[in-house]
Amino acid sequence: MKVVVINGSPRMGKGNTGMVLAPFIEGMEEAGGEVELFYPDKLDIHPCACGQMLCWYGTPGECVYKDDMQRLYAAIRSAEILVLATPVYIPLPGTMQNVVNRLCPLIVPELVERDGRTRARFREDVAIKRIALLATGGWWEKQNFEIVVRIAEELAENGSVAFGGAVLRPHAFLMKAGGKLTEDGRAVLEQVRTAGSELVRDGVMKPETLGAIARPLVIEAELRERYNRML
């Protein structure tokens, strides 16, 4: 099973997103996934600025910009699982937002109504069967991820594919102390590895696994006080 992972963190493999993503990829590979990892910050990806929707109605399935996004198109078309990995900013890093916007050529505008919403589907030459999310953040609560989760869910809905779940790690920086993983940090990453295996093996990650990954590592008031001391 081929998996394409897009890590939109500006820190690429060195940040908290990369720290959590590494065992997730290991888990997918252990379950038989063939994983290809991309960093948008290493690529030349032009922002989408084609309001005429030429990729739908002018040159169907083809983006007018011939930049490094063409490499991603080729990889995504042949993958069964697409994983979006990102830190939560407001809400996405700029390069990650560019990638999401530029996925439009992979969708055919054959519109249907489903559960009160207008939906489309991926083109016939796109093998994607499910989309999953992995996101890290600095604030305490999981609710801070809601917009990013909805972006991933909506992409799956508009492609008419399954959503495999969201690996969410709030206050991810507390998984380390003095540059080394804490006991809690190691326990979280072991659950992340399990989630990766579940995604490839079962097509969906178990709620109890995702809950263990997202569990609080400190009380809310303590974390907010820590942030406020930096003012």
C-alpha positions as CSV (number, residue, x, y, z in Angstrom):
1,M,0.0,0.0,0.0
2,K,1.5,3.3,-1.1
3,V,1.3,6.3,1.3
4,V,2.1,9.9,0.6
5,V,3.0,12.0,3.7
6,I,3.2,15.8,3.4
7,N,5.0,17.5,6.4
8,G,4.1,21.1,6.2
9,S,6.3,22.2,9.2
10,P,8.7,25.0,8.3
11,R,11.2,23.1,10.6
12,M,10.6,20.0,8.5
13,G,12.0,17.0,10.3
14,K,13.5,18.9,13.2
15,G,10.3,20.3,14.9
16,N,7.6,18.8,17.1
17,T,5.6,17.7,14.0
18,G,8.7,15.8,12.7
19,M,9.2,14.2,16.2
20,V,5.6,12.8,16.3
21,L,5.5,12.0,12.6
22,A,8.7,9.7,12.6
23,P,7.1,6.9,14.7
24,F,3.8,7.3,12.8
25,I,5.7,6.6,9.6
26,E,7.5,3.6,11.2
27,G,4.1,2.2,12.3
28,M,2.8,2.5,8.7
29,E,5.8,0.8,7.3
30,E,5.7,-2.0,9.8
31,A,2.1,-2.6,8.7
32,G,3.2,-2.9,5.0
33,G,2.9,0.7,3.9
34,E,5.3,2.1,1.3
35,V,5.8,5.7,2.5
36,E,7.0,8.7,0.5
37,L,7.6,11.8,2.5
38,F,7.5,15.4,1.1
39,Y,8.5,18.7,2.7
40,P,6.7,21.6,1.0
41,D,9.4,24.0,2.4
42,K,11.9,22.2,0.2
43,L,9.8,22.6,-2.9
44,D,9.0,25.5,-5.2
45,I,5.2,25.6,-4.9
46,H,3.4,28.6,-6.3
47,P,0.2,29.9,-4.4
48,C,-3.0,29.1,-6.2
49,A,-4.2,32.3,-7.9
50,C,-6.4,30.9,-10.7
51,G,-9.9,32.2,-9.8
52,Q,-11.1,31.0,-13.2
53,M,-10.8,27.4,-12.1
54,L,-8.9,26.5,-15.3
55,C,-7.9,23.1,-13.7
56,W,-11.6,22.2,-13.7
57,Y,-13.0,23.9,-16.8
58,G,-10.1,25.0,-19.0
59,T,-7.4,22.3,-18.8
60,P,-9.3,19.7,-16.7
61,G,-7.0,17.9,-14.2
62,E,-4.0,20.1,-15.1
63,C,-2.7,23.0,-13.1
64,V,-1.4,26.0,-15.1
65,Y,1.6,26.3,-12.8
66,K,4.4,24.0,-13.8
67,D,6.4,24.0,-10.6
68,D,7.4,21.3,-8.0
69,M,3.7,20.6,-7.3
70,Q,3.8,18.4,-10.4
71,R,6.0,16.0,-8.4
72,L,3.3,15.9,-5.6
73,Y,0.6,15.3,-8.2
74,A,2.3,12.3,-9.6
75,A,2.9,10.8,-6.1
76,I,-0.6,11.5,-4.8
77,R,-2.2,10.0,-7.9
78,S,-0.6,6.7,-7.3
79,A,-1.1,6.6,-3.5
80,E,-3.9,4.9,-1.6
81,I,-3.4,7.0,1.6
82,L,-2.7,10.7,1.9
83,V,-1.4,12.0,5.3
84,L,-1.3,15.7,6.0
85,A,1.1,16.5,8.8
86,T,1.3,20.0,10.2
87,P,1.9,22.2,13.2
88,V,-1.2,24.4,14.0
89,Y,-0.5,28.0,13.4
90,I,-3.4,30.3,12.3
91,P,-4.4,27.7,11.2
92,L,-1.8,26.3,8.7
93,P,1.8,27.3,7.7
94,G,1.7,29.2,4.4
95,T,3.4,26.5,2.3
96,M,1.0,23.8,3.7
97,Q,-2.0,26.0,2.8
98,N,-0.6,26.4,-0.7
99,V,-0.4,22.6,-1.1
100,V,-4.0,22.1,0.1
101,N,-5.2,24.8,-2.3
102,R,-3.3,23.3,-5.2
103,L,-4.9,19.8,-4.8
104,C,-7.9,21.2,-6.8
105,P,-6.8,19.7,-10.1
106,L,-7.1,16.2,-8.6
107,I,-10.8,16.7,-8.1
108,V,-13.4,16.5,-10.9
109,P,-16.3,18.9,-10.5
110,E,-19.0,16.3,-10.9
111,L,-21.2,17.8,-8.2
112,V,-23.6,15.9,-6.0
113,E,-25.6,16.6,-2.9
114,R,-24.7,14.6,0.2
115,D,-26.1,15.2,3.7
116,G,-27.1,18.7,2.7
117,R,-23.7,19.7,1.2
118,T,-22.4,20.0,-2.3
119,R,-19.6,17.5,-2.9
120,A,-17.3,16.3,-5.7
121,R,-14.9,13.4,-6.1
122,F,-11.3,12.6,-7.0
123,R,-10.6,12.0,-10.6
124,E,-10.5,8.4,-11.9
125,D,-6.6,8.5,-12.2
126,V,-6.3,9.3,-8.4
127,A,-5.9,6.2,-6.3
128,I,-6.5,7.9,-2.9
129,K,-8.9,5.9,-0.8
130,R,-8.5,7.7,2.6
131,I,-7.0,10.9,4.0
132,A,-5.6,11.2,7.6
133,L,-4.2,14.1,9.6
134,L,-1.3,14.4,12.1
135,A,-1.1,17.8,13.9
136,T,0.9,19.2,16.7
137,G,0.3,22.4,18.7
138,G,1.6,24.4,21.6
139,W,-1.6,25.2,23.5
140,W,-3.2,22.9,26.0
141,E,-6.6,21.9,24.5
142,K,-7.5,19.7,21.6
143,Q,-10.1,22.2,20.5
144,N,-7.3,24.3,19.1
145,F,-7.0,21.8,16.3
146,E,-10.7,22.0,15.2
147,I,-10.2,24.1,12.1
148,V,-7.3,22.0,10.9
149,V,-9.3,18.8,11.5
150,R,-12.2,20.2,9.5
151,I,-9.9,21.1,6.6
152,A,-8.7,17.5,6.4
153,E,-12.2,16.1,6.8
154,E,-13.6,18.4,4.2
155,L,-10.9,17.4,1.7
156,A,-11.8,13.8,2.2
157,E,-15.5,14.6,1.8
158,N,-14.9,16.6,-1.3
159,G,-12.8,13.8,-2.8
160,S,-15.5,11.3,-1.8
161,V,-13.0,9.2,0.2
162,A,-12.8,8.1,3.8
163,F,-11.3,10.1,6.6
164,G,-8.9,7.8,8.5
165,G,-8.7,9.9,11.7
166,A,-6.6,12.7,13.3
167,V,-3.5,12.2,15.4
168,L,-3.5,15.3,17.6
169,R,-0.7,16.2,20.1
170,P,-1.4,19.4,22.0
171,H,1.5,21.0,24.0
172,A,3.8,18.8,22.1
173,F,6.9,20.6,23.4
174,L,6.3,19.1,26.8
175,M,7.2,15.7,25.5
176,K,10.8,16.7,25.9
177,A,12.8,18.0,28.9
178,G,16.4,19.1,28.5
179,G,16.3,18.1,24.8
180,K,15.4,14.5,25.7
181,L,12.1,12.6,25.6
182,T,10.3,12.3,28.9
183,E,8.7,9.1,30.1
184,D,5.3,10.6,29.0
185,G,6.8,11.6,25.6
186,R,8.0,8.0,25.0
187,A,4.6,6.6,25.9
188,V,2.9,9.0,23.5
189,L,5.2,8.2,20.6
190,E,4.6,4.4,21.2
191,Q,0.9,5.1,20.8
192,V,1.6,7.1,17.6
193,R,3.5,4.1,16.2
194,T,0.4,2.0,16.9
195,A,-1.9,4.6,15.2
196,G,0.3,4.4,12.1
197,S,0.0,0.6,12.0
198,E,-3.8,0.9,12.5
199,L,-4.2,3.3,9.6
200,V,-2.5,1.0,7.1
201,R,-3.8,-2.3,8.5
202,D,-7.4,-1.3,9.3
203,G,-7.9,1.9,7.3
204,V,-8.9,3.8,10.5
205,M,-7.2,4.7,13.8
206,K,-8.9,3.5,17.0
207,P,-10.4,6.2,19.2
208,E,-8.6,4.9,22.3
209,T,-5.3,5.1,20.5
210,L,-5.9,8.7,19.4
211,G,-7.1,9.5,22.9
212,A,-3.9,8.2,24.5
213,I,-1.8,10.3,22.0
214,A,-3.7,13.5,22.9
215,R,-3.9,13.1,26.7
216,P,-2.9,16.1,28.8
217,L,0.7,16.1,30.1
218,V,0.1,19.0,32.5
219,I,-2.9,20.8,34.0
220,E,-4.3,23.6,31.9
221,A,-3.6,26.4,34.4
222,E,0.0,25.5,34.8
223,L,0.6,25.6,31.0
224,R,-1.0,29.0,30.6
225,E,0.9,30.4,33.5
226,R,4.1,29.1,31.9
227,Y,3.2,31.0,28.7
228,N,2.3,34.1,30.5
229,R,5.6,34.3,32.3
230,M,7.2,34.8,28.9
231,L,5.4,38.2,28.4
